[in-house]
Amino acid sequence: MIQMLSDWFQNAWSALFFFLIRPMWKWVLRRVTGKCELLRITYEERKGAKRTLRIERSLKLSNVTYLHQLSKEEDVDIVVAVGEVMKVKQIIPEVHMKFKGDLQDCLCQICGYKRLKREIEMMRKTSYSQENSEHEEKLMQLWKILMPDEKLESRKSKQWSVIGFQGEDPMTDFRGMGILGLNQLLYFAIQYSDQCKHLLSRSHHPKYGYSFAIVGINLTNMVYKALVSGSLRTHFYNVIDGAPRVQDFHEVYCHIFWEFDQFWFKEEPEDIMQFGTMRDKFNRKLLHKLSKTTTILKSDFQIKE
């Protein structure tokens, strides 16, 4: 009963805010400042996550159909859209000369983030297939980079456990994240070869060791969920001027993997059975960090013995 009342009050307050309080407050501010909400944001905020997030929220909550719909689209002609917004809001370009460029930048980031989610989702839904030569080549390339001095005796082998797969066939470990899991491991191995091999070496620690590949796939899941929930917008809106690319998403993964390894050894878990607890704790720290509009995810990737 108490929960039902709480939900009712919350819904009632949300409706009151959206349909009455917010429109009234926007009307007052427009009369006082002579600027619509979108224009005020571009004057008040510098380029970065805070500005783009505020623009995004303003579009989403707008009672103007075109603006509200714009917040949902991912394939938008940015120039045309900005022109329409300026018409709807009666913004004179000769008076507010920076607005057009600022709004274009924000819309490019907003729409680009949505497209990135679609691309990553397609990768995640693409199952690893042993019949797919491209998939097999990537897997073999991963082995060669991480184990350059050891020849893989056969496609199915206990040797895969050396780089942290569970069984004799790595294909089974990619079921949750599809080809995305392999793509991210391989990207890390190619772009940061020394650092990746360094973490693999640390994963063999006699006391604090972990399954390198399995942990990597778990971290792919973590980064994927942060992308889908929108948490990664903070980072991307701060560091990418235009639309974020798949490569930018993979860079976040590399950062997360590097940071998780540091976190794991700092926590000194009793054994690998603590992985779930440590992973969740690390994820909470990550999401808390991403909740701050100034956050940028980066690592120095300096190997320290």
N, C-alpha and C positions, 0 to 999 in steps of 0.2 A: 504493500500500500504506500509506504513511504517513498519507495523507488518510483512508483507511478506518479505520485505528486511531484517529485523532483523532476521527472522527465517532462511533465506537463508545464511546470514553471519555466524550465529551460526552453521548451518549444515556444511558449508564449512570449518569453523575452526575446528570442531570436526573431520571431515574427514582428514584434513591436519595434525592434531595432531596425530591421530591414525595411519595413514598410512605412515607418513613421519618423523615428528619431534620426536615422541616417539621412534620409532625404531632406528633412528640415534643417539639419546641421550643414549639409552641403549647400542648401539654398542661402543660409545666413552667410557662410564663408564666401560664396560667390558674390553676394551683394557687398560685402565688406572689402574683399580683395580685388574684385573685378576679374577673377580668374576661376575657371572650372577646376575640378579636382585634378584631372590629368595634368593640366598646365601648372598647377601649384606644386605637384610632385616633382616635375622636371626643374622647377626653380629651387625647390627645397633640398633635393637630394643630388649628390654627385653620382657619376657613373659607377655602377656596381650592384650588388645583390639587393641592398635596401631599396634602391630606386626601382629596379625591375620588379621586385616582389610587390611593391606598393602599386605599380602600374597594373600588374597582373590581377591583383585583388580588386582594384577599382573597376577594371573591365568586367570581372566576374560578377561583381555585385551591382553593376549598372542596371537601371531599369529601362535603358535605351536598348531596344532589341538588337540593333546592329553591333553595339559595343559588347553586349553580353555574348552574342554569338561569336564575335571575334576572339573571345577568351577561350573558346572551345576548339577553334580551327588549328590545324597544323600546316596545311598547305595554303598559304596566304600570299597574295601579291602585296608585299610590304608597302611599296610606294603607293599603290592604289588605296590600300587600307588607311594609311596615314592621311591621305588626301580626304577620304570620306570622314574620318574622325574630325579633322579640322573644320569641315563643312558643318557636321552635326553640332560641334561645340562652338562654332563661330569664332575660331581662332584665326587672327589675322597674321599671316606669315611675315609681313614686313615689320610688324610690331614685336612679335615673339619669334625672332629669327632662329633660335636654338631648338625650338620645340620639335620641328619636323625631324631633324637628325636624331635628337634624343629619343623620340618615340620610335623611330625606325630601328634604332639599336635595341631598344627593349623588346619590340615585337619580334625582331630577328632571334633574340635569345629565347623568348617564350615559345615561339613556334618551333624553333630548332630543338628545344628540349623535348617537345612532344614527338617530333620525328625520330629523335634518338631513342626514345622509349620504344617506338614501333620497331626500329631496326634491331635493338637488343632483344626484344621479345621474339622476333623472328629467329634469331640465333638460338635463343633458349629453347624454342619449340622444335628446332631442327635436331633430330636424334642422331647420335653418332652411329654411323653404319660402316661395317667392315667391307661392304661392297662398294663404298664410295672411295675412289682412289685418292681424292683430295684429303679426305679425313685420315686415311691411312698414312699418307705422306707427312701430314702434320704431326701425327703421333710418332712416327719414326724420327722426324726432325727434332722433336722434343727429347727423345732418348739420346740422339747424337750430340746435342748441345750439352745436356746435363752429364752424360757419361761418355765423353770423347775417347777414353782409353779402354772402354769395355765393349766388346761386340755383343749385340743381342743375339742369343743362340737361336731363338725362334719367335714367331709372332706371339704365341701364347707361352709365357715363361714365368717362372718364379722370380726371375730377375727384376720384373716390374716393381716388386716390393722395395727394391733399393731406392727408387725415387718416390716411394710412398703410395703406390696403388695397393688395393686390398687383395686382389687375386691374381691369377695368371693372365687374365684378359682385362686390360684397362677399360675396354668398352663399357663394361657393366657399371663402372664408377661414374660415368658421364650421364647416367639416366636422368638425374634430377635437373641438371643444368644444360643438357644437350651439348651441342658443339661449342656453345659459349664457354663452357668450362675449359675445354681444350684450347680454344683460341686465346684465352687469357693467360693460361700457363705458358703457352708458346710465345705470346707477346712479351711476357716478363723475361723469358729465357733468351729471346733474341735481342731485345732493347737493353736489358741490364744483365748480360750474361754472367759477369763476375759476381754481381750481387746475388743473382738467382742461385748460382752454384754455392755461394757462401751460405745462403739460408739452407740449402739442401744438406750441406756439411753439418750445420748446426742442428738440423732435424735428426741427425744420427747420434746426438748427445746421449751418453749412457744412462743419464738420470732424467733429463728434461726433453728427451727426444719426442718427435711427433711424426706422423705420416705426412710427408711433404705434399704430395699430390692431392690427397684427401682433404687436407687442410686448405689447400688452394681452391678446391672446388667449393668447399664450405664458404670461403671468403667471397667467391664469385656470387654465391647465393646472397650473402650479406650486402654486397655492393649493388646487386640487382634489385633487392628489396628497397634499398635507399633511393635508387633511381625511380622506381615505380611509385613510391610514396611521395616523391617530390622533395625529399630531404637533400638530395644532391644539387638542387637548384642553387642553393647558397654558394657552393663552391664554383659551379660553372658560371653563374652570373657575375662572380667576382673576377674570374681569370680568363674567360673566353669573351672576346668582344662581339663575335657573331654567334652563329649556331654551333653548339658543341658537336663533335664528331665521335665516331666509335673509338678512334685512337685516344681521344680525351678521356673516355670512359675507361679504357684499358689502363691509362696512366693512373687513374684513381685506384684501380685494383692493385697496381704495383706498389703504390704508396701504402695501401691498407695491409698488404701482405708483409711489407717491410716493418711497418709499425706493430703488427700483430706479433711478429717474431720477437721484437724487443719487449713487448708487453708480456708475452708468454714466459720468457726467461726471468723477467723482473718479478713476476708473481711466484715463481718457483713452485709449480703445481706438484702434488704428490706423485701423480702418474698420469698417463694419457687418458684415464677415465675422467679426469677433471676437465677435459676439453670442452664439453658442452657448457659447463659453468663459466669457464674462462672466456669462451666465445661470446656468450650472452653479456658478460660483464664488459668486454671490449666493445661490443655493439652498442651498449647503453652509453658508453663514453663517447663513441663516434657520433651517435645521434644527438647527444647533448651539445657536442662541438658544432655540429651542422646547424643547430637551432639558432646559433649566433650569426647575425648578418655579415659579420666581418670575416668569417671563416674562409681560409684557403687551405686545402689539403696539399701538403708537399713534404718531401723527405730529402735529406741531403745524400742518402744512399752511400754514405761513407763507411767503408769496411774497417771496423776496429777490432783488432784481435784482443 
